[in-house]
Amino acid sequence: MSDLGGAVAVTRQHERRKLLWAGGTIFDIVLGGEHTGGSLALLDQWGSQGDATPLHIHRREAEVFYVLDGAVTAWVGDAVREMPAGSAVYLPAALPHAIRVDSPRARILTITTPAGFSDFVREAGVVVEGEAPPIWEFDLQRIMTAAPRHDIEILGPPPGKHSAGGR
């Protein structure tokens, strides 16, 4: 083994704060820019049926979604893709996209490069202990205020189930 010095970062689930997002989604920032020298971020997210992102663009980050459990729909540019467990999609920077959880629960790993997206999630999310509360009001203004500070442009609401585009 080579000596990697200070370049190696290890995080443990019980040491990380969970962040509640719109709907019932919870983000766990497994590795953020502070762990990777800003090169990438790894986020583990659990969502509930109907949870959806707005249609948006990351101006700096490329993004990968890997569906571990459940099923989601991804709107990628003009295409609509159904993504059951085991599906992955790569999204280059500046490509309009959104995702929605279609199964009762879904677990998605998200990787972004560079790592700025994790800072956006920290700013716009709400710290939560344990499971998401069954009913709560999410302040959409948190996302709208944080997005431009992280070079994310919100283009509109989550696409509908019957959005235009190819499958």
N, CA, C and O of each residue as an XYZ file, in Angstrom:
668
protein
N       0.842     -1.198      0.000
C       0.000      0.000      0.000
C       0.874      1.244      0.000
O       1.924      1.278      0.642
N       0.441      2.240     -0.708
C       1.188      3.492     -0.719
C       0.701      4.393      0.397
O      -0.428      4.266      0.870
N       1.556      5.291      0.807
C       1.201      6.252      1.838
C       0.476      7.423      1.180
O       1.080      8.190      0.430
N      -0.817      7.557      1.461
C      -1.609      8.630      0.862
C      -1.665      9.880      1.727
O      -2.285     10.873      1.347
N      -1.031      9.835      2.868
C      -0.992     11.009      3.731
C      -2.382     11.480      4.096
O      -3.231     10.677      4.483
N      -2.625     12.781      3.978
C      -3.895     13.373      4.360
C      -4.959     13.302      3.279
O      -6.026     13.893      3.448
N      -4.715     12.604      2.172
C      -5.657     12.587      1.052
C      -6.825     11.635      1.258
O      -7.782     11.678      0.485
N      -6.782     10.786      2.264
C      -7.832      9.799      2.480
C      -8.825     10.335      3.503
O      -8.436     10.850      4.552
N     -10.113     10.207      3.186
C     -11.161     10.645      4.115
C     -12.092      9.474      4.381
O     -12.476      8.753      3.460
N     -12.449      9.290      5.630
C     -13.402      8.263      6.028
C     -14.508      8.946      6.817
O     -14.238      9.717      7.738
N     -15.763      8.659      6.451
C     -16.883      9.155      7.244
C     -17.684      7.952      7.714
O     -17.660      6.891      7.091
N     -18.384      8.131      8.806
C     -19.214      7.057      9.358
C     -20.630      7.566      9.530
O     -20.854      8.691      9.978
N     -21.583      6.719      9.168
C     -22.982      7.124      9.140
C     -23.428      7.764     10.454
O     -24.108      8.790     10.433
N     -23.070      7.196     11.565
C     -23.549      7.721     12.849
C     -22.960      9.090     13.185
O     -23.452      9.764     14.090
N     -21.918      9.509     12.475
C     -21.296     10.816     12.723
C     -21.842     11.922     11.825
O     -21.560     13.099     12.048
N     -22.624     11.549     10.810
C     -23.103     12.537      9.835
C     -24.515     13.007     10.167
O     -25.344     12.233     10.645
N     -24.775     14.293      9.907
C     -26.125     14.836     10.075
C     -26.946     14.534      8.832
O     -26.434     14.590      7.714
N     -28.215     14.217      9.027
C     -29.135     13.984      7.917
C     -29.876     15.291      7.645
O     -30.144     16.071      8.558
N     -30.199     15.514      6.379
C     -30.862     16.750      5.975
C     -32.179     16.426      5.295
O     -32.222     15.701      4.302
N     -33.243     16.971      5.841
C     -34.582     16.800      5.306
C     -34.762     17.751      4.137
O     -34.354     18.911      4.192
N     -35.382     17.240      3.075
C     -35.563     17.988      1.839
C     -37.047     18.047      1.527
O     -37.863     17.592      2.329
N     -37.404     18.586      0.403
C     -38.809     18.672      0.000
C     -39.455     17.292      0.038
O     -38.796     16.287     -0.228
N     -40.727     17.244      0.365
C     -41.414     15.957      0.496
C     -40.871     15.223      1.700
O     -40.741     15.802      2.779
N     -40.551     13.949      1.523
C     -40.005     13.168      2.621
C     -38.581     12.734      2.371
O     -38.100     11.812      3.029
N     -37.889     13.369      1.438
C     -36.522     12.977      1.102
C     -35.556     13.370      2.212
O     -35.623     14.468      2.765
N     -34.661     12.445      2.517
C     -33.583     12.714      3.467
C     -32.258     12.498      2.749
O     -32.044     11.460      2.123
N     -31.372     13.482      2.841
C     -30.029     13.400      2.284
C     -29.023     13.099      3.380
O     -29.107     13.639      4.483
N     -28.082     12.240      3.068
C     -26.915     11.973      3.905
C     -25.713     12.330      3.040
O     -25.447     11.663      2.040
N     -24.990     13.371      3.417
C     -23.797     13.754      2.656
C     -22.665     12.854      3.138
O     -22.037     13.105      4.167
N     -22.427     11.805      2.370
C     -21.434     10.799      2.735
C     -20.030     11.385      2.615
O     -19.212     11.249      3.524
N     -19.761     12.033      1.490
C     -18.501     12.740      1.265
C     -18.818     14.080      0.625
O     -19.500     14.134     -0.399
N     -18.338     15.143      1.208
C     -18.509     16.475      0.645
C     -17.168     17.002      0.163
O     -16.153     16.312      0.246
N     -17.172     18.204     -0.330
C     -15.945     18.814     -0.825
C     -14.856     18.914      0.221
O     -13.670     18.871     -0.107
N     -15.247     19.046      1.474
C     -14.251     19.117      2.547
C     -13.488     17.807      2.706
O     -12.394     17.793      3.270
N     -14.056     16.704      2.214
C     -13.409     15.390      2.294
C     -12.583     15.064      1.054
O     -11.656     14.257      1.121
N     -12.916     15.691     -0.087
C     -12.336     15.293     -1.375
C     -11.536     16.403     -2.051
O     -11.222     16.314     -3.238
N     -11.211     17.439     -1.300
C     -10.505     18.560     -1.914
C     -11.341     19.252     -2.972
O     -10.809     19.893     -3.878
N     -12.671     19.116     -2.849
C     -13.588     19.751     -3.788
C     -13.793     18.973     -5.075
O     -14.518     19.436     -5.956
N     -13.179     17.806     -5.213
C     -13.243     17.092     -6.492
C     -14.575     16.403     -6.742
O     -15.024     16.349     -7.886
N     -15.224     15.872     -5.702
C     -16.523     15.239     -5.899
C     -17.279     15.191     -4.590
O     -16.717     15.403     -3.516
N     -18.575     14.907     -4.703
C     -19.429     14.706     -3.531
C     -20.217     13.419     -3.751
O     -20.593     13.085     -4.874
N     -20.456     12.707     -2.657
C     -21.258     11.487     -2.678
C     -22.386     11.673     -1.678
O     -22.144     11.903     -0.493
N     -23.627     11.573     -2.163
C     -24.796     11.738     -1.311
C     -25.666     10.494     -1.401
O     -25.850      9.928     -2.478
N     -26.195     10.080     -0.270
C     -27.108      8.941     -0.171
C     -28.456      9.552      0.164
O     -28.586     10.259      1.164
N     -29.458      9.289     -0.660
C     -30.754      9.895     -0.385
C     -31.858      8.852     -0.383
O     -31.850      7.901     -1.164
N     -32.802      9.059      0.515
C     -33.986      8.218      0.633
C     -35.180      9.108      0.349
O     -35.336     10.162      0.967
N     -36.015      8.693     -0.573
C     -37.180      9.492     -0.930
C     -38.459      8.692     -0.801
O     -38.447      7.461     -0.790
N     -39.559      9.411     -0.703
C     -40.894      8.825     -0.635
C     -41.625      9.079     -1.939
O     -41.304     10.021     -2.663
N     -42.600      8.248     -2.240
C     -43.350      8.355     -3.485
C     -43.862      9.780     -3.676
O     -44.453     10.379     -2.778
N     -43.615     10.298     -4.874
C     -44.051     11.651     -5.210
C     -43.004     12.717     -4.966
O     -43.109     13.811     -5.519
N     -41.979     12.428     -4.139
C     -40.906     13.416     -3.951
C     -40.284     13.705     -5.307
O     -39.984     12.779     -6.060
N     -40.087     14.972     -5.625
C     -39.541     15.342     -6.925
C     -38.717     16.612     -6.810
O     -38.996     17.489     -5.993
N     -37.698     16.685     -7.648
C     -36.913     17.910     -7.722
C     -37.575     18.852     -8.720
O     -38.292     18.398     -9.612
N     -37.349     20.142     -8.585
C     -37.792     21.024     -9.665
C     -36.926     20.754    -10.896
O     -35.846     20.175    -10.778
N     -37.384     21.163    -12.052
C     -36.558     21.125    -13.254
C     -35.453     22.153    -13.046
O     -35.730     23.314    -12.748
N     -34.205     21.729    -13.204
C     -33.096     22.620    -12.878
C     -31.845     22.271    -13.675
O     -31.775     21.247    -14.353
N     -30.855     23.164    -13.567
C     -29.550     23.003    -14.217
C     -28.473     23.265    -13.176
O     -28.552     24.226    -12.411
N     -27.466     22.400    -13.156
C     -26.228     22.667    -12.404
C     -25.248     23.279    -13.411
O     -24.879     22.627    -14.387
N     -24.839     24.491    -13.184
C     -23.928     25.157    -14.125
C     -22.510     24.603    -14.033
O     -21.776     24.628    -15.022
N     -22.108     24.097    -12.852
C     -20.732     23.618    -12.664
C     -20.617     22.108    -12.592
O     -19.671     21.541    -13.139
N     -21.547     21.446    -11.937
C     -21.374     20.026    -11.627
C     -21.995     19.097    -12.654
O     -23.097     19.336    -13.148
N     -21.272     18.039    -12.963
C     -21.858     16.866    -13.611
C     -22.433     16.024    -12.473
O     -21.977     16.112    -11.333
N     -23.438     15.209    -12.794
C     -24.137     14.471    -11.742
C     -24.434     13.048    -12.219
O     -24.749     12.823    -13.387
N     -24.328     12.104    -11.301
C     -24.700     10.719    -11.557
C     -25.745     10.323    -10.527
O     -25.564     10.559     -9.333
N     -26.842      9.720    -10.986
C     -27.834      9.114    -10.095
C     -27.751      7.607    -10.285
O     -27.767      7.120    -11.416
N     -27.664      6.867     -9.184
C     -27.698      5.409     -9.223
C     -28.812      4.956     -8.286
O     -28.739      5.188     -7.080
N     -29.831      4.318     -8.828
C     -30.993      3.895     -8.045
C     -30.670      2.554     -7.390
O     -30.549      1.533     -8.067
N     -30.533      2.570     -6.072
C     -30.242      1.339     -5.326
C     -31.502      0.528     -5.061
O     -31.513     -0.691     -5.237
N     -32.556      1.203     -4.640
C     -33.831      0.561     -4.320
C     -34.964      1.421     -4.836
O     -34.849      2.646     -4.892
N     -36.070      0.774     -5.215
C     -37.245      1.501     -5.666
C     -37.151      1.858     -7.135
O     -36.426      1.226     -7.904
N     -37.901      2.889     -7.511
C     -37.953      3.321     -8.906
C     -38.161      4.826     -8.960
O     -38.884      5.401     -8.146
N     -37.513      5.451     -9.934
C     -37.672      6.886    -10.158
C     -37.886      7.136    -11.642
O     -37.584      6.287    -12.481
N     -38.411      8.312    -11.949
C     -38.444      8.809    -13.313
C     -37.463      9.959    -13.375
O     -37.422     10.806    -12.482
N     -36.664      9.985    -14.446
C     -35.710     11.071    -14.662
C     -36.078     11.806    -15.938
O     -36.280     11.187    -16.983
N     -36.163     13.101    -15.854
C     -36.326     13.956    -17.022
C     -34.937     14.491    -17.324
O     -34.336     15.170    -16.492
N     -34.427     14.189    -18.504
C     -33.061     14.526    -18.874
C     -33.106     15.220    -20.219
O     -33.325     14.581    -21.249
N     -32.899     16.534    -20.213
C     -33.074     17.272    -21.457
C     -34.506     17.095    -21.924
O     -35.435     17.409    -21.179
N     -34.710     16.599    -23.140
C     -36.049     16.382    -23.682
C     -36.548     14.954    -23.489
O     -37.656     14.629    -23.914
N     -35.751     14.099    -22.857
C     -36.109     12.690    -22.701
C     -36.671     12.404    -21.309
O     -36.341     13.082    -20.336
N     -37.523     11.388    -21.240
C     -38.060     10.898    -19.971
C     -37.601      9.457    -19.837
O     -37.804      8.647    -20.742
N     -36.985      9.140    -18.715
C     -36.452      7.797    -18.506
C     -36.990      7.211    -17.209
O     -36.885      7.826    -16.148
N     -37.568      6.013    -17.302
C     -37.966      5.287    -16.101
C     -36.744      4.521    -15.618
O     -36.062      3.865    -16.405
N     -36.475      4.607    -14.338
C     -35.253      4.029    -13.776
C     -35.570      3.140    -12.580
O     -35.695      3.637    -11.461
N     -35.701      1.829    -12.798
C     -35.874      0.913    -11.674
C     -34.541      0.709    -10.947
O     -33.499      1.182    -11.403
N     -34.582      0.006     -9.822
C     -33.364     -0.300     -9.074
C     -32.321     -0.902    -10.001
O     -32.634     -1.741    -10.846
N     -31.075     -0.463     -9.836
C     -29.978     -0.921    -10.677
C     -29.706     -0.014    -11.865
O     -28.737     -0.230    -12.594
N     -30.549      1.006    -12.076
C     -30.357      1.957    -13.176
C     -29.469      3.109    -12.730
O     -29.459      3.489    -11.559
N     -28.729      3.653    -13.682
C     -27.891      4.827    -13.425
C     -27.997      5.765    -14.613
O     -28.249      5.337    -15.739
N     -27.802      7.040    -14.351
C     -27.777      8.034    -15.419
C     -26.667      9.034    -15.113
O     -26.474      9.431    -13.964
N     -25.949      9.430    -16.143
C     -24.916     10.468    -16.055
C     -25.470     11.729    -16.685
O     -26.009     11.694    -17.791
N     -25.339     12.842    -15.983
C     -25.835     14.128    -16.470
C     -24.684     15.127    -16.514
O     -24.180     15.520    -15.462
N     -24.257     15.545    -17.695
C     -23.206     16.568    -17.753
C     -23.724     17.898    -17.212
O     -24.931     18.128    -17.150
N     -22.813     18.752    -16.828
C     -23.192     20.086    -16.358
C     -24.010     20.789    -17.435
O     -23.818     20.554    -18.628
N     -24.917     21.647    -17.001
C     -25.736     22.511    -17.857
C     -26.847     21.773    -18.607
O     -27.431     22.332    -19.536
N     -27.152     20.529    -18.224
C     -28.250     19.793    -18.851
C     -29.487     19.893    -17.949
O     -29.423     19.488    -16.788
N     -30.607     20.420    -18.451
C     -31.816     20.486    -17.620
C     -32.259     19.074    -17.214
O     -32.265     18.152    -18.029
N     -32.629     18.931    -15.938
C     -33.061     17.615    -15.459
C     -33.902     17.742    -14.197
O     -33.928     18.780    -13.536
N     -34.585     16.651    -13.892
C     -35.370     16.521    -12.665
C     -35.571     15.026    -12.424
O     -35.485     14.224    -13.354
N     -35.837     14.659    -11.176
C     -36.184     13.269    -10.877
C     -37.379     13.239     -9.937
O     -37.623     14.177     -9.179
N     -38.125     12.122    -10.008
C     -39.285     11.921     -9.135
C     -39.282     10.472     -8.653
O     -39.003      9.554     -9.425
N     -39.593     10.276     -7.377
C     -39.714      8.933     -6.815
C     -41.087      8.379     -7.171
O     -42.110      8.999     -6.882
N     -41.102      7.194     -7.809
C     -42.351      6.575     -8.241
C     -42.784      5.412     -7.346
O     -43.970      5.087     -7.296
N     -41.860      4.793     -6.651
C     -42.174      3.668     -5.765
C     -42.480      4.220     -4.363
O     -42.204      5.388     -4.089
N     -43.048      3.392     -3.477
C     -43.338      3.889     -2.125
C     -42.115      4.500     -1.450
O     -42.235      5.510     -0.757
N     -40.949      3.905     -1.640
C     -39.684      4.449     -1.134
C     -38.618      4.190     -2.190
O     -38.730      3.243     -2.969
N     -37.601      5.013     -2.218
C     -36.471      4.801     -3.127
C     -35.202      5.248     -2.427
O     -35.212      6.146     -1.585
N     -34.122      4.604     -2.794
C     -32.798      5.005     -2.296
C     -31.918      5.246     -3.510
O     -31.807      4.396     -4.393
N     -31.288      6.426     -3.542
C     -30.505      6.860     -4.696
C     -29.147      7.353     -4.208
O     -29.071      8.154     -3.276
N     -28.083      6.878     -4.833
C     -26.764      7.459     -4.608
C     -26.553      8.524     -5.665
O     -26.806      8.298     -6.848
N     -26.088      9.683     -5.232
C     -25.814     10.793     -6.139
C     -24.347     11.159     -6.010
O     -23.834     11.349     -4.907
N     -23.681     11.255     -7.148
C     -22.291     11.698     -7.189
C     -22.250     12.944     -8.054
O     -22.798     12.964     -9.156
N     -21.597     13.985     -7.551
C     -21.408     15.187     -8.361
C     -19.924     15.505     -8.420
O     -19.172     15.257     -7.478
N     -19.527     16.062     -9.555
C     -18.152     16.497     -9.703
C     -18.129     17.816    -10.469
O     -18.655     17.887    -11.580
N     -17.534     18.856     -9.904
C     -16.934     18.924     -8.577
C     -17.986     18.823     -7.469
O     -19.148     18.511     -7.729
N     -17.569     19.085     -6.256
C     -18.357     18.744     -5.071
C     -19.366     19.791     -4.620
O     -19.981     19.584     -3.574
N     -19.580     20.869     -5.305
C     -20.401     21.971     -4.807
C     -21.830     21.641     -4.430
O     -22.405     22.318     -3.578
N     -22.427     20.615     -5.041
C     -23.824     20.283     -4.765
C     -24.054     19.958     -3.293
O     -25.114     20.277     -2.754
N     -23.097     19.341     -2.644
C     -23.276     19.000     -1.222
C     -23.440     20.265     -0.377
O     -24.186     20.254      0.602
N     -22.765     21.339     -0.734
C     -22.925     22.604      0.003
C     -24.327     23.180     -0.199
O     -24.911     23.742      0.727
N     -24.861     23.037     -1.408
C     -26.228     23.474     -1.677
C     -27.220     22.697     -0.816
O     -28.120     23.286     -0.216
N     -27.058     21.383     -0.754
C     -27.952     20.551      0.057
C     -27.873     20.961      1.526
O     -28.899     21.024      2.204
N     -26.673     21.239      2.021
C     -26.528     21.686      3.416
C     -27.256     23.011      3.662
O     -27.904     23.190      4.694
N     -27.143     23.932      2.710
C     -27.757     25.247      2.890
C     -29.276     25.185      2.793
O     -29.971     25.846      3.565
N     -29.796     24.405      1.861
C     -31.237     24.392      1.634
C     -31.978     23.356      2.480
O     -33.185     23.481      2.684
N     -31.274     22.339      2.976
C     -31.914     21.289      3.758
C     -32.124     21.683      5.214
O     -31.608     22.694      5.689
N     -32.888     20.866      5.894
C     -33.193     21.075      7.309
C     -32.672     19.861      8.069
O     -33.027     18.728      7.744
N     -31.834     20.087      9.077
C     -31.276     18.975      9.852
C     -32.406     18.199     10.520
O     -33.324     18.789     11.089
N     -32.331     16.854     10.444
C     -33.361     15.996     11.031
C     -32.672     14.838     11.747
O     -31.632     14.346     11.311
N     -33.265     14.425     12.834
C     -32.810     13.238     13.554
C     -33.773     12.108     13.230
O     -34.985     12.291     13.349
N     -33.277     10.952     12.825
C     -34.145      9.810     12.551
C     -34.894      9.956     11.240
O     -34.365     10.489     10.264
N     -36.143      9.472     11.225
C     -36.985      9.485     10.029
C     -37.569     10.879      9.792
O     -37.645     11.708     10.699
N     -37.978     11.106      8.541
C     -38.651     12.364      8.208
C     -39.996     12.406      8.922
O     -40.663     11.379      9.044
N     -40.399     13.580      9.393
C     -41.728     13.675      9.999
C     -42.798     13.351      8.946
O     -42.607     13.663      7.770
N     -43.922     12.731      9.342
C     -44.931     12.349      8.357
C     -45.542     13.550      7.632
O     -45.886     13.449      6.454
N     -45.676     14.654      8.306
C     -46.221     15.872      7.691
C     -45.367     17.042      8.154
O     -45.104     17.214      9.344
N     -44.940     17.842      7.182
C     -44.179     19.037      7.523
C     -44.215     19.980      6.339
O     -44.421     19.552      5.203
N     -44.021     21.236      6.594
C     -44.035     22.257      5.550
C     -42.606     22.593      5.162
O     -41.822     23.055      5.990
N     -42.272     22.362      3.904
C     -40.939     22.708      3.420
C     -40.971     24.111      2.860
O     -41.862     24.455      2.083
N     -40.022     24.911      3.243
C     -39.923     26.286      2.786
C     -39.221     26.315      1.428
O     -37.992     26.279      1.365
N     -39.996     26.381      0.342
C     -39.444     26.402     -1.006
C     -38.457     27.555     -1.179
O     -37.535     27.470     -1.991
N     -38.646     28.609     -0.431
C     -37.747     29.757     -0.546
C     -36.313     29.391     -0.168
O     -35.370     30.023     -0.644
N     -36.137     28.367      0.690
C     -34.779     27.909      1.044
C     -34.028     27.457     -0.205
O     -32.856     27.789     -0.384
N     -34.709     26.693     -1.076
C     -34.083     26.224     -2.307
C     -33.852     27.399     -3.252
O     -32.773     27.536     -3.829
N     -34.860     28.239     -3.407
C     -34.773     29.348     -4.357
C     -33.681     30.342     -3.963
O     -33.042     30.936     -4.832
N     -33.467     30.525     -2.675
C     -32.425     31.439     -2.195
C     -31.038     30.817     -2.340
O     -30.091     31.493     -2.744
N     -30.917     29.528     -2.008
C     -29.614     28.864     -2.036
C     -29.139     28.558     -3.454
O     -27.938     28.619     -3.721
N     -30.038     28.236     -4.357
C     -29.660     27.767     -5.698
C     -28.691     28.697     -6.425
O     -27.645     28.230     -6.875
N     -28.989     29.991     -6.561
C     -28.065     30.838     -7.329
C     -26.684     30.963     -6.681
O     -25.693     31.182     -7.378
N     -26.613     30.827     -5.369
C     -25.313     30.901     -4.691
C     -24.435     29.692     -5.011
O     -23.231     29.704     -4.756
N     -25.053     28.643     -5.574
C     -24.321     27.415     -5.899
C     -24.391     27.105     -7.396
O     -24.236     25.957     -7.813
N     -24.628     28.147     -8.194
C     -24.691     28.027     -9.663
C     -25.695     26.985    -10.125
O     -25.445     26.236    -11.069
N     -26.838     26.948     -9.443
C     -27.942     26.086     -9.847
C     -29.083     26.993    -10.264
O     -29.456     27.918     -9.543
N     -29.631     26.717    -11.436
C     -30.744     27.515    -11.940
C     -32.011     26.670    -11.897
O     -32.079     25.603    -12.506
N     -33.019     27.160    -11.167
C     -34.313     26.493    -11.107
C     -35.115     26.964    -12.316
O     -35.372     28.158    -12.475
N     -35.510     26.009    -13.172
C     -36.217     26.348    -14.407
C     -37.728     26.301    -14.257
O     -38.449     26.970    -14.998
N     -38.216     25.510    -13.296
C     -39.656     25.398    -13.129
C     -40.000     24.292    -12.165
O     -39.114     23.665    -11.584
N     -41.290     24.049    -11.991
C     -41.735     23.017    -11.053
C     -41.357     21.620    -11.559
O     -40.946     21.467    -12.709
N     -41.494     20.614    -10.709
C     -41.234     19.242    -11.164
C     -42.120     18.920    -12.363
O     -43.295     19.287    -12.388
N     -41.559     18.240    -13.350
C     -42.379     17.851    -14.506
C     -43.523     16.928    -14.076
O     -43.410     16.200    -13.090
N     -44.615     16.969    -14.825
C     -45.750     16.102    -14.548
C     -45.501     14.685    -15.037
O     -44.543     14.428    -15.767
N     -46.354     13.786    -14.637
C     -46.205     12.377    -15.016
C     -46.275     12.195    -16.529
O     -45.713     11.239    -17.064
N     -46.948     13.090    -17.212
C     -47.102     12.949    -18.660
C     -46.357     14.031    -19.411
O     -46.854     14.548    -20.412
N     -45.158     14.384    -18.936
C     -44.348     15.403    -19.630
C     -43.988     14.941    -21.025
O     -43.899     13.746    -21.305
N     -43.781     15.919    -21.897
C     -43.365     15.598    -23.268
C     -41.945     15.040    -23.244
O     -41.161     15.333    -22.341
N     -41.642     14.258    -24.221
C     -40.282     13.721    -24.318
C     -40.327     12.243    -24.635
O     -41.370     11.597    -24.530
N     -39.177     11.718    -25.026
C     -39.084     10.305    -25.393
C     -38.820      9.414    -24.223
O     -38.286      9.857    -23.206
N     -39.188      8.154    -24.349
C     -38.893      7.154    -23.313
C     -37.769      6.290    -23.794
O     -37.346      5.375    -23.087
